[in-house]
Amino acid sequence: MEKRQQSAMPRTTLRKTLRTRGHQTLIGILVAAREKAGLTQRDLAARLKRPHSFIGRIEAGERRVDIIEFIEIARVLEVEPKELFAKLVA
């Protein structure tokens, strides 16, 4: 019998993240980066080639952001994704 390798990550139960403290922190970081870039929600959405409601729903806390979207948003804002992520996990 093969012995299973243990994962470095402990097993946890994922919970919904909308409207959690972490989600609110993420929104604050993204809004601050957008404002620092001097962009409106509509400007950012246009650069992402998405409807303006895409950004509105994210910033209102109604929509989660996956990691690929996070990287895309950071790059459009001309911010290194690692810098924004570091603020989130600090």
Residue pairs with C-beta under 8 A, 6 or more apart in sequence:
17 23
17 64
18 61
18 62
18 64
19 61
22 88
23 61
23 64
24 61
25 88
26 65
26 88
27 58
27 59
27 61
29 84
29 87
29 88
30 58
30 59
30 65
30 73
30 84
31 59
33 74
33 77
33 79
33 84
34 41
34 44
34 55
34 77
36 77
37 44
37 77
37 78
37 79
39 47
39 77
41 52
41 55
41 56
41 59
42 52
42 55
44 55
44 73
44 76
44 77
45 51
45 52
45 53
45 54
45 55
46 52
47 76
48 54
48 55
48 72
48 73
48 76
54 63
57 63
58 65
65 73
70 81
70 84
70 85
71 81
74 80
74 81
74 83
74 84
75 81
